[in-house]
């Protein structure tokens, strides 16, 4: 079988994720990783790259798809189910009511996104325990790192960003962020080139959150100088992630 020819962006995704995983010590031989797949472009790339890295790493690890449909469109996860079947990846696909509950009177104090995310994270933790998974992979990327840093500083008065690895339940579960060094532009290009079936977010709050507003402000700030984004991310990487070139 001829060797697959990858585009530049596809290579960037595979190599950058590998670099982050290696330098942050994200997984070990025998790791069992639950991939939190939302259907958005980030989680699709995370799934595609980790599937490919199974053939690259010198030790075995397992992956499993964990998809929690928020309940706005109970059928839009069909492409993810087809992908799992085609590649022989075990999957837990569950339709929830988390989205509507986040927008209901049940949620009296928090934003709809915060409440939905809290319910989703709790269920993901339950599924990791149910299936004996050692790792939970989340699709946060480099742009999310920058946005989170500014949100924590300006909203909460706290200097903090986003860790590549976090331990929960006395070491029973590791939450990892394999895309933490990847920029959104490379993610989007690679997803198009691989033909991944990204679907639109049907949530009524999509694009209307404070996170989206911060991301827009940051985009405007860095647009004034092409080096600002590079310098900003490199500073955060060297300070918090302790990942060196």
C-alpha positions in Angstrom: 0.0 0.0 0.0 1.5 3.4 -1.0 2.3 5.7 1.8 -0.2 8.5 2.4 0.9 11.9 1.4 -0.1 14.5 4.0 -0.5 18.2 3.5 1.5 20.7 5.5 -1.3 21.5 7.9 -2.0 17.8 8.5 1.7 17.2 9.3 1.7 20.2 11.6 -1.3 18.7 13.5 0.2 15.2 13.9 3.7 16.5 14.8 2.6 19.2 17.1 0.2 17.0 19.1 3.0 14.4 19.3 5.4 17.0 20.6 2.9 18.2 23.3 2.1 14.6 24.4 5.8 13.7 24.7 7.1 16.8 26.4 4.1 17.0 28.8 4.2 13.2 29.5 0.5 12.9 28.7 0.2 9.1 28.2 2.1 5.9 29.0 2.1 2.4 27.7 -1.3 0.9 28.1 -3.2 4.2 28.6 -6.9 4.0 27.8 -8.0 7.4 26.5 -11.6 8.6 26.3 -11.8 11.3 23.6 -14.5 13.9 24.4 -15.9 14.4 20.9 -18.4 17.2 20.5 -18.6 17.2 16.7 -16.7 20.5 16.5 -13.6 20.9 14.5 -11.2 20.7 17.5 -12.5 17.3 18.8 -12.6 15.9 15.2 -8.9 16.7 14.7 -8.1 15.4 18.2 -9.8 12.1 17.3 -8.2 11.9 13.8 -4.7 12.6 15.1 -4.8 10.3 18.1 -6.1 7.5 15.9 -3.1 8.1 13.6 -0.6 8.4 16.5 -1.6 4.9 17.6 0.4 3.7 14.5 3.4 6.0 15.3 4.1 5.6 19.0 6.4 2.7 20.0 4.0 1.5 22.7 0.3 0.6 22.6 -2.6 2.8 23.9 -6.3 2.6 23.4 -8.8 5.2 22.4 -12.6 5.4 22.9 -15.0 8.0 21.6 -17.2 9.7 24.2 -20.0 11.9 22.7 -22.7 13.5 24.8 -25.2 15.1 22.4 -26.5 18.2 24.3 -30.1 17.6 23.1 -30.8 20.3 20.6 -30.5 18.0 17.6 -30.6 14.3 18.6 -29.5 13.1 15.2 -26.5 15.3 14.3 -24.0 12.9 15.6 -24.6 10.4 12.8 -21.2 11.2 11.1 -19.4 10.4 14.3 -21.1 7.1 14.6 -20.2 6.2 11.0 -16.6 7.3 11.6 -16.4 5.0 14.7 -17.7 2.0 12.8 -15.5 2.6 9.8 -12.3 2.8 11.9 -13.3 0.2 14.5 -13.2 2.6 17.4 -15.4 1.8 20.4 -17.8 4.6 21.2 -20.3 5.7 23.8 -22.8 8.0 22.1 -25.5 9.4 24.4 -28.3 11.9 23.8 -28.7 14.1 26.9 -30.9 17.1 27.9 -27.9 19.1 29.2 -28.4 22.0 26.6 -32.1 22.6 27.2 -31.6 22.3 31.0 -28.8 25.0 30.8 -31.3 27.3 29.1 -34.2 26.5 31.5 -35.4 27.8 34.9 -33.5 25.0 36.5 -30.3 27.0 35.9 -30.9 30.1 38.1 -27.4 31.4 38.8 -24.9 30.3 36.1 -24.7 31.0 32.4 -26.2 28.4 30.1 -22.8 27.3 28.9 -21.3 27.0 32.4 -24.2 24.8 33.5 -24.2 22.6 30.4 -20.4 22.2 30.6 -20.7 21.2 34.3 -23.3 18.6 33.6 -21.2 17.3 30.6 -18.0 17.2 32.6 -19.7 15.2 35.4 -21.0 12.7 33.0 -17.7 12.3 31.2 -16.1 11.5 34.5 -18.7 8.9 35.2 -18.2 7.3 31.8 -14.4 7.2 32.3 -14.9 5.3 35.5 -17.6 3.1 33.9 -15.3 2.0 31.1 -12.1 1.9 33.1 -10.4 4.8 31.2 -7.2 6.2 32.5 -7.3 9.5 30.5 -9.9 11.9 29.3 -8.8 14.0 26.2 -10.3 17.5 25.8 -9.9 19.5 22.6 -8.6 22.8 23.9 -6.1 24.4 21.5 -3.5 27.2 21.6 -6.1 29.9 21.0 -8.2 28.6 23.9 -5.1 28.9 26.1 -4.7 32.5 25.2 -8.4 33.3 25.7 -8.5 31.5 29.0 -5.5 33.4 30.3 -7.1 36.7 29.6 -10.5 35.7 31.0 -8.9 34.5 34.2 -6.9 37.7 34.6 -9.6 40.2 33.7 -12.7 38.5 35.0 -11.3 36.6 38.0 -8.2 38.5 39.0 -6.1 35.4 38.7 -3.0 34.7 36.6 -3.7 31.3 35.2 -4.1 29.6 31.8 -4.7 26.0 30.9 -2.7 22.9 31.9 -1.8 20.2 29.4 -2.3 17.5 32.1 -4.5 17.5 35.3 -5.0 14.7 37.8 -8.4 13.9 39.3 -9.7 11.4 41.8 -6.4 10.8 43.6 -4.6 9.9 40.4 -7.2 7.6 38.9 -7.9 9.9 35.9 -5.7 12.2 33.9 -7.3 15.0 31.9 -5.1 15.8 28.9 -5.2 18.5 26.2 -3.3 17.1 23.2 -4.1 20.1 21.0 -2.7 22.7 23.5 0.1 23.8 21.1 -2.0 23.8 17.9 -3.4 27.0 16.5 -7.0 27.1 15.3 -6.0 28.0 11.7 -4.0 24.8 11.3 -6.8 22.8 12.9 -9.4 24.2 10.5 -7.3 23.6 7.4 -6.4 20.0 8.3 -10.1 19.2 9.0 -11.1 20.4 5.6 -8.2 18.5 3.9 -9.1 15.3 5.8 -12.8 15.8 4.9 -13.9 15.5 8.5 -17.7 15.8 9.0 -17.7 18.8 11.3 -21.3 19.9 12.1 -22.7 23.3 13.2 -23.4 23.9 16.8 -27.2 24.2 17.2 -27.0 25.7 20.7 -28.8 29.1 20.8 -25.9 30.5 22.9 -23.3 29.6 20.3 -21.1 32.6 19.6 -22.8 34.7 22.2 -20.8 33.8 25.3 -18.3 35.9 27.2 -15.5 33.6 25.9 -16.5 34.4 22.3 -16.4 38.1 23.2 -12.9 37.8 24.7 -11.7 35.8 21.7 -13.0 38.6 19.4 -11.2 41.2 21.4 -8.0 39.3 21.4 -8.3 38.8 17.6 -8.6 42.5 17.2 -5.6 43.1 19.4 -3.2 40.7 17.6 -4.4 41.8 14.1 -2.5 45.0 14.6 0.8 43.2 14.4 1.5 39.8 12.9 4.0 39.0 15.6 1.7 39.6 18.6 -0.1 36.3 18.5 3.2 34.4 18.2 4.8 36.3 21.0 1.7 36.0 23.2 1.4 32.3 22.8 5.2 31.7 23.2 5.2 33.7 26.5 2.3 31.6 27.9 3.8 28.3 26.7 7.2 29.1 28.3 5.6 30.4 31.6 2.9 27.8 32.3 3.4 24.8 30.1 7.2 24.8 30.6 7.6 23.5 27.0 10.8 24.6 25.3 11.8 24.8 21.7 
